[in-house]
Amino acid sequence: MNEKKDLLNNLKIDRNAQAEPVKIPYKNIAIAFVIVAVIGFGISFFFSEEEIIEVSTFSVQSLDGSDSSSVSLLDASGYVVARRKATVSSKITGKVLEVFIEEGDYVAKGQVLAQLDDSTSQAELNYASAQFDEAKRIYSRTRELIEGNLASQASLDAAGAQMDGLEALLAVRMQVVDDMKIRAPFSGVVVYKAAQPGEMISPVSAGGGSIRTGIGTIVDMDSLEIEVDVNEAFINRVQAGQPVVANLNAYPKWDIASEVIAIIPTADRNKATVRVRIRLLEKDERVLPDMGARVSFLKKIEENEGPEKEGVMVPNASIQTSSGQDYIMLIVNNKINIQAIEIAEETSNYSRVIKGLESGDKVLAKFDEALNEGQQVKIK
């Protein structure tokens, strides 16, 4: 009976006993809070950066100051070309023994670029040399005999003619051996290596493409110039000797002083353009063949042309017209400021602004209606 009573007592809850305090993990909570704060800051920074749009700008240039002495009449695009460019080949068909060039190598005029197999030509040269030596001996003996009246003058003449013929044949054989060495026709840079040792090479295409027609291509870098296609409607704005500013697509901020060499006297009826050659007055190793280029044909402002025009020049693409008013997007502290302007005159690519802008201002290169007043932007 007592045992059952003791068991019941053990099952009772002592309500007077104090509960053990619960430990709060303050350290873990602090760490979790820091992690959440860092993630939230990163997300907000990421989305805030996404809202900043990169834009291209144009620096406004003044016409009444010393920073500009010319006006752009016309813009055109084209490519850098080489007036002296050659794919060097051999005079005769032969097998390539060695090639001494690689792309990018500078070669001088007359330098050996490759050697063809000249074993057969060398054997023919040795045979011709031996025949010539024998003809000289026959001529010498005949001349001695004629002095002793033992030979006729006709025999001496025949020996001399044979000697002259073999001497000419020897010269031909020597030239053939020399032609087995392919030389550079002018100084320049190798831009393409076409053949390898063991291949056949020929001055004409043959064998269904199995025979090479050249060792490599050489470009005279001093002969580089720019060729552009000008719309025939504006070709009257271009003339020989006209100053030009050229910009390569690879280096858009590099202004290269240039001038018009000539206007090719024919038009392309398919494109309605006329080709213009432009000389680069500044030589630089950064200029490479086939690079894209953009040029601006300039009109020099002479002193006898009257007073200088006021205002600044901006591209037409930067201007937007709304309700008869012209606007431009001005960049102030990396923010968009839509500014009203007044235009005095315009060309095919630029406008002269006399109110609303000053020299040195940065404007959006192309008016973008998607941008708003005061919007934050980043200049490329």
C-alpha positions as CSV (number, residue, x, y, z in Angstrom):
1,M,0.0,0.0,0.0
2,N,2.8,2.3,0.9
3,E,4.6,1.5,-2.3
4,K,1.6,2.6,-4.4
5,K,1.4,5.8,-2.4
6,D,5.1,6.5,-3.0
7,L,4.6,5.9,-6.7
8,L,1.7,8.4,-6.8
9,N,3.8,11.0,-5.0
10,N,6.6,10.7,-7.5
11,L,4.1,11.5,-10.3
12,K,3.0,14.8,-8.6
13,I,4.3,18.1,-10.0
14,D,6.0,20.3,-7.5
15,R,4.6,23.8,-8.2
16,N,6.8,25.5,-5.6
17,A,10.0,24.6,-7.5
18,Q,11.6,27.4,-9.6
19,A,11.9,26.9,-13.4
20,E,15.4,26.9,-14.9
21,P,16.1,30.1,-16.9
22,V,16.1,29.8,-20.7
23,K,19.4,30.9,-22.4
24,I,18.9,33.3,-25.3
25,P,21.6,32.9,-28.1
26,Y,22.4,36.6,-28.5
27,K,25.6,35.9,-30.4
28,N,23.8,33.9,-33.1
29,I,21.1,36.5,-33.4
30,A,23.7,39.3,-33.9
31,I,25.5,37.3,-36.6
32,A,22.3,36.6,-38.4
33,F,21.3,40.2,-38.3
34,V,24.7,41.3,-39.7
35,I,24.4,38.8,-42.6
36,V,20.8,39.9,-43.4
37,A,22.0,43.6,-43.3
38,V,24.9,42.9,-45.7
39,I,22.7,41.0,-48.1
40,G,20.1,43.8,-48.1
41,F,22.8,46.4,-48.7
42,G,24.2,44.4,-51.6
43,I,20.8,44.0,-53.2
44,S,20.0,47.6,-52.8
45,F,23.4,48.6,-54.2
46,F,23.0,46.2,-57.2
47,F,19.6,47.6,-58.1
48,S,20.7,51.2,-57.6
49,E,23.7,50.6,-59.9
50,E,21.5,49.1,-62.6
51,E,19.5,52.3,-62.7
52,I,22.5,54.4,-63.8
53,I,22.7,54.3,-67.6
54,E,26.0,54.8,-69.5
55,V,25.8,57.5,-72.1
56,S,28.0,58.9,-74.8
57,T,28.7,62.6,-74.7
58,F,30.0,65.3,-77.0
59,S,32.2,68.2,-75.9
60,V,30.8,71.5,-77.2
61,Q,33.3,73.5,-79.3
62,S,33.3,77.2,-79.7
63,L,33.6,79.0,-83.1
64,D,34.6,82.4,-81.9
65,G,37.6,81.3,-79.8
66,S,41.1,80.0,-80.6
67,D,40.1,76.5,-79.9
68,S,38.6,76.1,-83.4
69,S,39.8,77.4,-86.7
70,S,37.7,75.3,-89.0
71,V,34.1,74.1,-89.5
72,S,33.1,70.6,-90.5
73,L,31.3,70.6,-93.8
74,L,30.7,66.9,-94.2
75,D,31.3,63.6,-92.4
76,A,32.0,60.2,-94.1
77,S,33.2,56.8,-93.2
78,G,35.6,54.4,-94.9
79,Y,38.6,52.2,-94.4
80,V,42.4,52.4,-94.1
81,V,44.0,51.0,-97.3
82,A,47.6,50.5,-98.5
83,R,48.6,51.9,-101.9
84,R,51.5,49.5,-102.0
85,K,50.5,45.9,-101.2
86,A,51.7,42.8,-102.9
87,T,51.3,39.1,-102.7
88,V,54.9,37.9,-103.4
89,S,55.3,34.9,-105.7
90,S,57.9,33.2,-107.8
91,K,58.6,33.6,-111.5
92,I,58.5,29.9,-112.1
93,T,56.7,26.8,-110.6
94,G,58.8,25.2,-107.9
95,K,58.9,23.4,-104.6
96,V,59.4,25.5,-101.4
97,L,62.5,24.5,-99.5
98,E,62.5,27.2,-96.8
99,V,60.4,30.2,-95.7
100,F,62.2,32.9,-93.8
101,I,59.2,35.2,-92.9
102,E,56.4,35.2,-90.3
103,E,53.4,37.5,-89.9
104,G,54.5,40.9,-88.4
105,D,58.1,40.7,-89.6
106,Y,59.6,43.8,-91.2
107,V,61.4,43.1,-94.5
108,A,63.7,45.3,-96.6
109,K,63.6,45.6,-100.3
110,G,65.5,42.7,-101.9
111,Q,65.5,40.6,-98.8
112,V,65.1,36.8,-99.4
113,L,61.7,35.7,-98.2
114,A,61.8,32.0,-99.3
115,Q,64.0,29.5,-101.1
116,L,62.7,27.1,-103.8
117,D,64.3,23.8,-104.6
118,D,67.1,24.7,-107.1
119,S,68.8,21.3,-107.4
120,T,67.8,20.9,-111.1
121,S,68.5,24.5,-112.0
122,Q,71.9,24.3,-110.2
123,A,72.8,21.2,-112.2
124,E,71.9,22.9,-115.5
125,L,74.0,25.9,-114.4
126,N,77.0,23.7,-113.8
127,Y,76.6,22.0,-117.2
128,A,76.3,25.4,-118.9
129,S,79.4,26.6,-117.0
130,A,81.4,23.6,-118.2
131,Q,80.3,24.1,-121.8
132,F,81.3,27.8,-121.6
133,D,84.7,26.9,-120.3
134,E,85.2,24.4,-123.1
135,A,84.2,27.0,-125.7
136,K,86.7,29.5,-124.3
137,R,89.5,26.9,-124.6
138,I,88.5,26.1,-128.2
139,Y,88.5,29.8,-129.0
140,S,91.9,30.3,-127.4
141,R,93.4,27.3,-129.4
142,T,91.9,28.5,-132.6
143,R,93.3,32.0,-132.2
144,E,96.8,30.4,-131.6
145,L,96.4,28.3,-134.7
146,I,95.4,31.3,-136.8
147,E,98.5,33.1,-135.8
148,G,100.6,30.3,-137.2
149,N,98.4,30.2,-140.4
150,L,97.2,26.8,-139.3
151,A,93.5,27.8,-139.1
152,S,91.2,30.0,-141.1
153,Q,89.5,33.2,-139.9
154,A,86.1,31.4,-140.4
155,S,87.1,28.8,-137.8
156,L,88.0,31.6,-135.3
157,D,84.7,33.4,-136.0
158,A,82.7,30.1,-135.4
159,A,84.5,29.5,-132.2
160,G,83.9,33.0,-131.0
161,A,80.2,32.8,-131.9
162,Q,79.8,29.5,-130.0
163,M,81.6,31.0,-127.0
164,D,79.2,34.0,-127.0
165,G,76.2,31.8,-127.2
166,L,77.3,29.6,-124.3
167,E,78.1,32.7,-122.3
168,A,74.5,34.0,-122.8
169,L,73.1,30.5,-121.9
170,L,75.3,30.6,-118.7
171,A,73.8,34.0,-117.8
172,V,70.3,32.5,-118.3
173,R,71.0,29.5,-116.1
174,M,72.5,31.8,-113.4
175,Q,69.3,33.9,-113.5
176,V,67.1,30.8,-113.1
177,V,69.1,29.8,-110.0
178,D,68.8,33.3,-108.6
179,D,65.0,33.3,-109.3
180,M,64.7,30.4,-107.0
181,K,65.3,32.9,-104.2
182,I,62.0,34.9,-103.7
183,R,62.8,38.5,-102.7
184,A,60.8,41.4,-101.3
185,P,59.9,43.8,-104.1
186,F,59.8,46.7,-101.6
187,S,60.2,47.4,-97.8
188,G,57.2,46.6,-95.7
189,V,55.6,44.4,-93.1
190,V,54.4,40.8,-93.7
191,V,50.7,40.6,-93.0
192,Y,50.0,37.1,-94.3
193,K,52.2,34.0,-94.7
194,A,50.7,31.7,-97.4
195,A,53.2,28.9,-98.0
196,Q,55.1,26.3,-96.0
197,P,58.2,24.2,-96.8
198,G,57.3,21.3,-99.0
199,E,54.4,23.0,-100.9
200,M,54.4,23.7,-104.6
201,I,54.3,27.4,-105.6
202,S,53.5,28.9,-109.0
203,P,53.0,32.4,-110.5
204,V,49.6,31.2,-111.9
205,S,46.8,29.3,-110.3
206,A,46.9,25.6,-111.3
207,G,46.2,22.1,-109.9
208,G,42.7,22.8,-108.7
209,G,44.0,24.9,-105.8
210,S,46.7,22.4,-104.6
211,I,49.4,24.8,-105.8
212,R,50.0,28.1,-103.9
213,T,50.3,31.3,-105.9
214,G,52.3,33.2,-103.3
215,I,54.7,33.1,-100.4
216,G,53.1,35.9,-98.4
217,T,51.6,39.4,-98.5
218,I,53.6,42.5,-97.8
219,V,52.2,46.0,-97.0
220,D,54.2,49.2,-97.2
221,M,53.0,50.9,-94.0
222,D,54.2,54.3,-95.3
223,S,51.7,54.1,-98.1
224,L,48.6,53.8,-95.8
225,E,45.8,56.2,-96.6
226,I,42.0,56.4,-96.1
227,E,39.4,55.8,-98.7
228,V,35.8,57.0,-98.1
229,D,32.6,56.9,-100.1
230,V,30.9,60.3,-100.3
231,N,27.3,60.7,-101.3
232,E,27.3,62.2,-104.8
233,A,24.8,64.8,-103.6
234,F,27.5,66.3,-101.3
235,I,30.7,65.7,-103.4
236,N,30.6,69.4,-104.3
237,R,31.8,70.1,-100.7
238,V,35.0,68.2,-101.2
239,Q,38.1,69.3,-103.1
240,A,41.7,68.2,-103.5
241,G,44.0,69.6,-100.7
242,Q,41.1,70.1,-98.3
243,P,41.9,69.6,-94.6
244,V,40.4,66.6,-93.0
245,V,40.2,65.3,-89.4
246,A,40.2,61.5,-89.3
247,N,39.2,59.2,-86.4
248,L,39.8,55.5,-86.3
249,N,37.1,53.3,-84.9
250,A,39.7,51.7,-82.7
251,Y,40.8,55.1,-81.3
252,P,37.7,57.3,-81.5
253,K,39.3,60.1,-79.4
254,W,42.5,60.4,-81.5
255,D,42.2,63.2,-84.1
256,I,44.5,62.5,-87.0
257,A,45.4,65.5,-89.2
258,S,44.8,64.6,-92.9
259,E,44.0,66.1,-96.3
260,V,42.3,65.1,-99.4
261,I,44.6,63.6,-102.1
262,A,42.1,63.2,-104.9
263,I,38.5,62.6,-105.9
264,I,38.3,59.5,-108.0
265,P,36.6,60.8,-111.2
266,T,33.9,58.2,-111.4
267,A,30.7,57.4,-109.4
268,D,29.3,54.1,-108.2
269,R,25.8,53.9,-109.7
270,N,24.7,51.2,-107.2
271,K,25.5,53.2,-104.1
272,A,25.3,56.7,-105.6
273,T,28.7,57.6,-104.1
274,V,32.1,58.9,-105.2
275,R,35.4,57.5,-103.8
276,V,37.8,60.0,-102.1
277,R,41.4,59.4,-101.2
278,I,42.7,60.9,-98.0
279,R,46.3,61.3,-97.0
280,L,47.3,60.8,-93.3
281,L,49.7,63.6,-92.3
282,E,50.6,61.8,-89.1
283,K,52.3,58.5,-89.3
284,D,51.7,56.1,-86.4
285,E,52.1,52.3,-85.9
286,R,48.6,52.2,-84.5
287,V,47.2,52.7,-88.0
288,L,46.7,49.3,-89.6
289,P,45.3,48.3,-93.0
290,D,41.5,47.7,-93.3
291,M,40.8,49.6,-90.1
292,G,37.5,51.4,-90.1
293,A,37.7,55.2,-90.0
294,R,35.4,58.2,-89.9
295,V,36.5,61.6,-91.4
296,S,35.3,65.1,-91.2
297,F,35.9,67.4,-94.2
298,L,36.8,70.9,-92.9
299,K,36.5,74.4,-94.2
300,K,39.3,76.7,-93.1
301,I,38.1,80.1,-91.8
302,E,40.2,82.6,-93.6
303,E,40.8,86.2,-92.3
304,N,39.4,87.7,-95.5
305,E,36.1,85.8,-95.2
306,G,34.6,88.4,-92.9
307,P,33.8,88.3,-89.2
308,E,33.9,85.0,-87.4
309,K,30.6,83.3,-86.6
310,E,29.4,83.2,-83.0
311,G,28.1,80.1,-81.2
312,V,29.1,76.5,-80.7
313,M,28.9,73.4,-82.8
314,V,26.9,70.3,-81.8
315,P,25.9,67.2,-83.7
316,N,22.4,67.2,-85.2
317,A,21.7,63.8,-83.4
318,S,22.0,65.6,-80.1
319,I,19.1,67.9,-80.8
320,Q,15.4,67.2,-80.4
321,T,12.6,69.5,-81.7
322,S,9.3,69.7,-80.0
323,S,6.5,72.3,-80.7
324,G,8.9,74.4,-82.7
325,Q,11.5,74.6,-79.8
326,D,14.9,72.9,-80.0
327,Y,16.2,71.0,-77.0
328,I,19.4,69.3,-76.0
329,M,20.3,67.0,-73.1
330,L,23.1,68.7,-71.0
331,I,25.1,66.6,-68.6
332,V,25.6,68.5,-65.3
333,N,27.1,66.6,-62.3
334,N,26.3,63.3,-64.1
335,K,22.6,64.2,-64.3
336,I,20.4,65.0,-67.3
337,N,19.4,68.6,-67.7
338,I,17.1,69.2,-70.7
339,Q,18.1,72.6,-72.1
340,A,16.3,74.8,-74.6
341,I,18.6,76.1,-77.3
342,E,18.5,78.4,-80.3
343,I,20.0,77.3,-83.6
344,A,21.4,79.8,-86.2
345,E,22.2,77.4,-89.0
346,E,22.9,73.7,-89.6
347,T,24.8,71.5,-92.0
348,S,24.2,67.8,-92.9
349,N,25.8,66.7,-89.6
350,Y,26.3,69.7,-87.2
351,S,24.3,72.7,-86.0
352,R,25.5,76.1,-84.9
353,V,23.9,77.0,-81.5
354,I,23.9,80.6,-80.4
355,K,21.9,80.4,-77.2
356,G,21.6,77.8,-74.4
357,L,25.1,76.3,-74.6
358,E,28.7,77.3,-73.9
359,S,32.1,76.0,-75.1
360,G,33.2,73.1,-72.9
361,D,29.7,71.9,-72.0
362,K,29.0,68.1,-72.3
363,V,25.9,67.1,-74.1
364,L,24.4,63.7,-74.9
365,A,25.8,62.6,-78.3
366,K,22.3,61.4,-79.3
367,F,19.0,62.7,-77.8
368,D,17.3,59.9,-75.9
369,E,13.7,60.3,-75.1
370,A,13.9,57.4,-72.6
371,L,15.9,59.6,-70.2
372,N,14.2,62.0,-67.9
373,E,15.1,65.4,-66.4
374,G,17.5,64.9,-63.4
375,Q,18.1,61.3,-64.1
376,Q,21.6,60.0,-62.9
377,V,23.8,58.8,-65.8
378,K,27.4,57.6,-66.2
379,I,29.6,58.9,-69.0
380,K,31.3,56.2,-71.1
